[in-house]
Amino acid sequence: MLFEEEWAELKDAAAKKAGSMQLASATDTPKGGAPVSGDLVVHQDDLGRVGHEAFLLHGRLLKAGDVTRGAQGSGATADAATALDHEGFTMGSALTVTVTTWGSQVKTLLQACADISNHLDYSAASHSSDDAWIGASLQHRNGAPAPVSEISKYFS
């Protein structure tokens, strides 16, 4: 039996079993949008663009987020906090807390950007490899598609 014939039989059997039950269609058109097919579709280009934007954001944040350095070189804000603290100003310790908290938050954001970029690069490569494996495993040696009954063995 061919794939198409077996698939049609299974759909008919499911429709009869469902009786009068009606499910919402996955091809409905959302308000103001294009019709939705119901399949999850992610294009490699989309993953690449998002990953690239995360990479660019990481670079910009690395430069712009280093406000604690100051205009006079590395550690100017931390040096000011230390000097104020030594002179007995309570603002010195508050500025130290601010510098530490800011640095921690920037590092967290930088790590998140790096994780997003790396994960999307990995996902694009992994999904491409998975698609090739699935496609090869669901074909007979002559290239004909496997029947539904054979495919359903993977899900029992």
Backbone torsions as a table, in degrees:
resi	resn	phi	psi	omega
1	MET	NA	136.9	179.6
2	LEU	-75.7	157.8	179.2
3	PHE	-55.7	-49.6	-176.5
4	GLU	-60.4	-40.9	-179.5
5	GLU	-66.7	-45.3	-178.9
6	GLU	-66.1	-39.5	178.8
7	TRP	-63.1	-43.4	179.2
8	ALA	-62.4	-41.3	178.4
9	GLU	-63.1	-43.5	-179.9
10	LEU	-66.0	-37.9	177.2
11	LYS	-65.6	-41.7	178.3
12	ASP	-62.5	-44.3	179.8
13	ALA	-62.4	-40.9	179.1
14	ALA	-66.6	-38.2	179.7
15	ALA	-65.5	-41.2	178.4
16	LYS	-65.9	-40.1	-179.2
17	LYS	-66.4	-37.7	-178.8
18	ALA	-68.7	-25.3	178.4
19	GLY	63.2	-122.8	-175.4
20	SER	-91.3	0.3	-179.8
21	MET	-65.6	132.7	-178.7
22	GLN	-121.4	125.0	177.6
23	LEU	-100.7	149.4	176.4
24	ALA	-64.3	142.7	-177.7
25	SER	-79.0	141.7	176.7
26	ALA	-80.7	-5.1	-179.5
27	THR	-102.5	17.1	177.7
28	ASP	-63.0	154.0	176.9
29	THR	-97.0	116.4	178.5
30	PRO	-66.9	159.7	-178.8
31	LYS	-55.2	119.8	176.2
32	GLY	70.1	16.4	-177.4
33	GLY	-127.9	-179.1	179.1
34	ALA	-83.3	157.6	178.4
35	PRO	-59.3	143.6	179.8
36	VAL	-102.1	134.3	-175.7
37	SER	-84.2	-19.6	-178.5
38	GLY	94.9	-16.0	177.6
39	ASP	-93.9	142.7	174.4
40	LEU	-77.6	120.1	-178.3
41	VAL	-124.5	123.2	174.8
42	VAL	-127.9	123.2	-179.5
43	HIS	-92.5	143.4	-179.2
44	GLN	-56.3	-37.2	179.7
45	ASP	-62.2	-38.9	179.2
46	ASP	-62.7	-46.6	178.7
47	LEU	-61.4	-41.9	-179.8
48	GLY	-63.0	-42.2	-179.9
49	ARG	-65.8	-43.6	179.8
50	VAL	-65.1	-43.7	178.2
51	GLY	-61.8	-39.9	179.0
52	HIS	-66.0	-40.5	178.1
53	GLU	-63.8	-38.3	177.1
54	ALA	-64.4	-38.9	177.7
55	PHE	-63.9	-45.0	178.8
56	LEU	-64.3	-41.3	178.2
57	LEU	-61.9	-39.1	177.3
58	HIS	-58.2	-46.3	-180.0
59	GLY	-63.6	-43.4	179.4
60	ARG	-66.9	-41.1	-179.4
61	LEU	-67.5	-34.2	178.8
62	LEU	-60.3	-40.8	179.3
63	LYS	-79.3	-51.3	-174.1
64	ALA	-72.6	-28.0	-177.2
65	GLY	-77.7	-9.9	-177.4
66	ASP	-89.1	54.1	-178.7
67	VAL	-76.2	-16.2	-178.5
68	THR	-73.8	-16.1	-178.7
69	ARG	-67.6	-40.9	179.3
70	GLY	80.3	176.6	-175.1
71	ALA	-79.8	-20.7	-174.0
72	GLN	-91.2	5.2	179.7
73	GLY	120.4	-172.6	-172.8
74	SER	-66.0	128.5	172.7
75	GLY	81.6	17.0	-176.8
76	ALA	-60.8	-40.6	-179.4
77	THR	-69.1	-43.9	177.9
78	ALA	-63.3	-38.2	177.5
79	ASP	-64.0	-40.8	178.8
80	ALA	-64.2	-40.8	179.0
81	ALA	-62.0	-42.4	179.7
82	THR	-64.6	-44.2	-179.7
83	ALA	-63.0	-43.4	178.9
84	LEU	-63.6	-39.7	-180.0
85	ASP	-65.1	-41.4	179.4
86	HIS	-66.3	-27.2	179.5
87	GLU	-86.5	1.3	175.6
88	GLY	90.0	8.2	177.9
89	PHE	-81.9	129.1	177.7
90	THR	-68.1	-19.2	178.0
91	MET	-63.8	-25.8	179.9
92	GLY	-61.2	-48.0	179.7
93	SER	-69.8	-34.8	177.3
94	ALA	-65.3	-39.6	178.7
95	LEU	-67.7	-34.9	176.4
96	THR	-63.5	-43.2	177.4
97	VAL	-62.9	-41.5	179.9
98	THR	-62.9	-45.5	179.8
99	VAL	-62.0	-44.4	-179.3
100	THR	-64.6	-46.2	-180.0
101	THR	-63.6	-45.8	179.6
102	TRP	-58.6	-47.8	-179.7
103	GLY	-60.4	-41.1	179.0
104	SER	-64.5	-43.1	-179.6
105	GLN	-66.3	-40.7	178.6
106	VAL	-64.5	-42.2	177.9
107	LYS	-61.8	-38.2	178.1
108	THR	-63.3	-45.4	178.4
109	LEU	-65.1	-40.0	177.7
110	LEU	-62.1	-42.1	179.1
111	GLN	-65.2	-39.5	178.8
112	ALA	-63.2	-43.4	177.9
113	CYS	-62.0	-43.2	179.6
114	ALA	-64.6	-41.3	179.3
115	ASP	-62.5	-44.1	179.6
116	ILE	-61.9	-49.2	-178.6
117	SER	-60.7	-48.3	-178.8
118	ASN	-65.3	-41.4	-178.3
119	HIS	-65.8	-40.4	-179.7
120	LEU	-69.9	-36.0	174.2
121	ASP	-61.5	-45.0	178.7
122	TYR	-64.7	-43.8	-178.4
123	SER	-60.6	-43.5	-179.5
124	ALA	-60.0	-45.7	-179.8
125	ALA	-68.5	-42.0	-178.2
126	SER	-65.5	-44.4	-179.6
127	HIS	-65.3	-37.5	178.1
128	SER	-63.1	-43.4	178.5
129	SER	-65.9	-43.2	178.6
130	ASP	-61.8	-43.7	179.0
131	ASP	-59.6	-42.4	179.9
132	ALA	-64.9	-42.1	180.0
133	TRP	-65.1	-46.0	-179.9
134	ILE	-62.2	-45.3	178.9
135	GLY	-59.0	-41.5	-179.9
136	ALA	-70.4	-36.0	-176.5
137	SER	-77.8	-17.1	-179.5
138	LEU	-102.1	26.0	176.6
139	GLN	-128.5	148.6	171.8
140	HIS	-78.5	171.1	-178.7
141	ARG	-59.1	-30.0	-179.6
142	ASN	-84.1	1.4	177.9
143	GLY	93.4	-5.5	179.1
144	ALA	-72.2	145.9	179.8
145	PRO	-68.2	149.3	178.3
146	ALA	-73.2	144.9	178.2
147	PRO	-70.0	159.8	-177.9
148	VAL	-57.8	-38.6	-179.2
149	SER	-61.1	-33.7	178.8
150	GLU	-74.6	-38.3	179.0
151	ILE	-66.2	-38.2	-176.7
152	SER	-66.1	-17.7	176.9
153	LYS	-61.9	-28.3	-179.3
154	TYR	-72.0	-17.2	-173.4
155	PHE	-112.8	10.4	-177.9
156	SER	-91.3	NA	NA
